[in-house]
């Protein structure tokens, strides 16, 4: 396990995606962010600016890569986002200040809640499956749960551990 955790602190997309796969998480490839030209989702037609460049799935339905396809897929798309469906946890997306306040509280009681931060605008807390049901009616929380929901994981563009 410590070898996986060590890899997750790197910025190497293939190493990180492989580590996530070793944890049993299905991994999908996402769009890429290109300096100067933005997200690859902007390549087709005129669209409004992408709000999560390089950190969202290629298609609405997240399609995890088959075992053995991971390295080739990420080699063919340098800088692609690492996308994981919310099958092993629920993702609670909140405003960054709320997420950081929650992290201070859970750290104080020695709970381990993985947290991702995106551009200092949002924080995503990864919690036990089913937990999101308790917060569905809370307007400050976007609950992502199940195979059709997803999160972008580091080293996707602008995504880091919170």
Secondary structure, 3 states (H helix, E strand, C coil): CHHHHHHCCCCCHHHHHHHHHHCCCCEEEEEEEECCCEEHHHHCCCCCCCCCCCCCECCCCCCCCCCCCHHHHHHCCCCEEEEEEEEEEEEEEEEHHHHHHHHHHHHHCCCCCEEEEECCCEEEEEECCCHHHHHCCCCCCEEEEEEEEEEEECCCCCEEEC
